[in-house]
Amino acid sequence: MMGASVIVIVLCSMTLPLAAQTARVQKDIAKYEANYERKTKPVDRAKAVVKLGRAEYVAASQSLDAGNVRGAFEFLAKYNEQAIAAHDALEKMGVDPEKHSNGFRQLQISVRESLRELREIMGRVSLEQRESFAALEKDLNTLNQKLILELFPRQPGHKFDDEKKHP
């Protein structure tokens, strides 16, 4: 009987850090989301997506650990929407990302890291539930490739836009 109570105490103490971490991540998401919403300049918003995305991916992983696949998907889908919106806003600025990479560069790094984390999360989801995650992966991969080509348009095998060659 004494051994069973010790096991219960040990197990309870092991779950407390997880609960605290979840509360911390929720606090981080709220803080980074407020920061993202406050930003009005596209470059600042793109930079804000980086920290917000990291927190959302931690929350998605924690949701999955708790058996909440839908919750995990919602965090990941939200990041996708924010990353795409940040990219669209950067494009509307009309700057050449190759010459003025600020914002584009940070977003591309964030998207690349998020792709890696999404693939790790997908490996933990049952095959029946992967289809919606695969759609997110496709969208992120498309955005990543687009950002790479915008930042590095002179890649071998890539047709460089004639308008940019001859202004």
Secondary structure, DSSP 4 states (H G I P E B T S, - for coil): -HHHHHHHHHHHHHHHHHHHHHHHHHHHHHHHHHHHHH--SHHHHHHHHHHHHHHHHHHHHHHHHTT-HHHHHHHHHHHHHHHHHHHHHHHHTT--TTT--TTHHHHHHHHHHHHHHHHHHHTTS-GGGHHHHHHHHHHHHHHHHHHHHHH-TT-TTSPPPHHHH--
